Amino acid sequence: ILHQTDFSLSYNEIERPPLQMIGVQVDTPLGDRWYVPLQAEVAYNAYLGYPGYGELLAGLGLQTREEAGDRWQLFGQLLGGANVHGTAVKASGGLRWLIDERLSVSAALGRIEARNSSGRRFTAGTLGLGLEFRFSVPTR
């Protein structure tokens, strides 16, 4: 579960107020470093005068290996999909604090860009904070 703020937001070359979003991300591990993230988010504040902004993205992520006794993990991910403006690409990276083998807290900084069929562009910086729960625990 995550909260994300889109800041320095611009659509159609016009600066817009920040978006506040709540979302969920599900990761499928491909090994101890690589994973496939699937992310869905919706805004809970108005955008362009109405509610309804959302994103649906999937991609590839890379993280540092978990070492016994280590509480910190770096990660980065590149996602593609769609938002309300069309095709979107989002890159982000961050730091994860491992509370125990199942629970962690993460912080990420990134950038999202989207373009619709008429060429209008959406761009924003992203700042996210997440609470993560592992349904399965990796074996070492």
N, C-alpha and C positions, 0 to 999 in steps of 0.2 A: 504494500500500500504506500502511495507516495503523494506528496503535495509538491506542486511545481508552480513557480511564478515565471511567466514570460515577461521580460522587461526589455526596454529599448525596442519596443514593438513598432513595426512599420508595415502598413498595408497600402499598396498603390501609391508609394512614395510619401505617405502622410503618417506622421507619428501618431500613435494611439496609446491609450492608457494601458497599464500592465494587466495581464490576465492572471487570475488565480484559479488553479486547476487541482482537482483531485483525481487520482488514477490508480491503476493496478498494473503491475508488471509480473509476468510469469516467465521464468527462465528454464530452459531445457539444457542441461550440461552436455557438452560434447567431449568432455575429458576434464582434467583438473584445472585447465586454464581457459578453454574456449566454451562459450555457451550461446544459445539462440534466445534472445529476448523478444517477447511479445508484449507491447505496451498499449493501453487504452486509457485516455484521459478526457475529462470534460470540464469545462469552465463553470464556476459557480457565481461568476459576476457577469454583467452584461458586456457584450462585445458588438461594436458597430450599432449600438442602440437596442439590441435584443439578446436574449439568452440563446445558447445553442452551439457555442464553439466546441469542437471536439477533434481528437486525433486518434488514429489507429495506425500503429507502426510495428514493424518486425525487422530484425536484422541479425547482427553478429557482434558478440562481445568477447573481450579478452580481459582476464584478471590475473593478478599475481597468485602464485601457489600458496595454499594454506600450509603453514608450518606449525608443528606442535608448539603450543604456548604462545604463538604469535596472535595478537589481537587486531592487527590492521591489515587491510587488503586494498590495493589500488585496482581500479577497473576503468575500462573505456568501452564504448559501444557506438556502433554506426547503425542507424535504423532508417528504413524507408517505408513509405506508405502514403497515407492521405490525411489531410485535415479539411476543414470546410472550404478551403480555397483551391484544393486540387492535390497534385502530387507533392509530397513533402519528404525532405531528408533532414535527419537530426543526428548530430554528433555530440557526444557528451563523455565526460570522464569524471571520476571522483574517488572518494575514499570511503571505505566500509569499516566500521568498528564491530568486531565480532564479540558479542556479549557472552554467548556460549555457542555450542555446536549447532543450535537451531535458530537462534535469534540474533539479529544484527541491526544496526542503524547505519544509514548511508547518506552522504551528501554529494551532489553532483552539479557541475557547471557545464553548460553546453550552448549550442546554437541550432536553431531550426530555420529552414527556408522552404517555402512552397511557392508554386507557380500554377495559375489556372490556365485554361485553354486560350484565354484572350491575352495572356502574357502578364497579367497583374501579379506582383510579387508580394509575399508575406515573409517578413524576417523578424526574428526576435532572439535575444539571449535567453537562456533558461537557467534557473536555479532550483534545484530539487532537494527535498529531504524525504527520506523513506524509512519505513520500518519493515524489515524483511523477516520472513519465517520460512525455514526449510522444512518441507514435508518429508523429505528423505535426506539422510545424513550421508555424506560421502565416506567411503571406507578408505583407510590408508594402508 
